[in-house]
Amino acid sequence: MKSSNLFLMICCILLVSSCKKEPKKLTALQIKLDSLYTKEFPNPEEPGGSVLIKKGDKTLFLKNYGVADIETQEKITENTLFNTASISKTFVANAILILQQQGKLSIDDAIAKYFNDFKHPEIANKITIKHWLSHTSGIPDARKVVENREFYLTAKDTQNFEPLKHVDSLYFEPGQYFTYSNPSYNGLALIIDQITGAPWQEFIYNNIYEPSGMIHSTIADGAHPTQGVSHGYIYKDGKYHQQDYGEEPTFAASGNSGIWSSVLELAKYEEAIQNHVFLNEKLTKESRTPWKPANWKSKYTPFVGYSWFIAKERFFAEPNPYGVSFVYHTGSNAGFNSFHIRIPEKDLLIIGLFNQPLKEYKQFVFKTMDIIHDENWGE
């Protein structure tokens, strides 16, 4: 080889090498969060989760851990679909509010308007849609899940809601206190069915998913595809066991836990909420403001809007040491855990989706928040 050609080749190699970008330096926030989550999910061949933290349009942290399916060893990515569990209730609540926006119902309607077959009609006349949205109806969960485990493995919204029609008393007069109610959201889903004349899942696809750009998210209607979604797992007797549809009673109760999504698409959902894409500003604000019924008797300040929990003094029923307000919902369903937290004052969004139950769930979320707080909220 001629020396001139050799010299030219060496120059090219040096030029290419010099153009290579230096690895992006991790922030202290990213290092601390990754350490926390790596400790929780140390084995990349086991179930794990996906975590996204955004400040405005900027992604502060996005990391995935473990596998979506133990048998196939498919890795979890930011596009992996998880069962969001009770975060699903926020979609059902928003669908109800869209129908109010369209003039097709009022959240002050008594549920008797939509269910005329309650054994005790006076109960249905006392409870309003608003009571169900805010978990203040006082209606007991009358489902006998333990005694009828096999039935509730595949029971859908109608079957999960049916026992509520037969209750003969309430825990308290609607509006006096807070009591979390899963089957009430099966009832809300059935109201959407009635008004639209189509499955509530279809209404959410058309009115929330599509305008929000959630093109990959799905909604369960009983059984769910075995492909394209992660499986939930629990750890028992030294190994992981699949625990989702067909293994966990009430898993098919779609109105309270049927939404499947990814961290990226839940971020799109939140962005659509902030930009009033499917719900106007007035109803959005109302849904994320604690509702205080006129007959409220609890010693606690109201902390629930329409499905969303709102906390300044209370956060996961614990003192809030951070001095900022939170709008959030969490989820736990068989082998899945999830959280969706918005901090308006800091323009922060924190989303976590996991396909195994987190150890010491509340404390784990607190640790995440502690790190973000200690790093000046990602400023």
Beta strands, then each sheet from edge to edge (+ up, - down):
strand 1: 49-55
strand 2: 58-65
strand 3: 67-69
strand 4: 74-75
strand 5: 82-83
strand 6: 218-219
strand 7: 233-236
strand 8: 239-242
strand 9: 259-261
strand 10: 309-311
strand 11: 314-315
strand 12: 318-319
strand 13: 326-333
strand 14: 336-343
strand 15: 348-354
sheet 1: 2+ 1- 15+ 14- 13+ 10-
sheet 2: 3+ 4-
sheet 3: 5+ 9- 6+
sheet 4: 7+ 8-
sheet 5: 11+ 12-
end
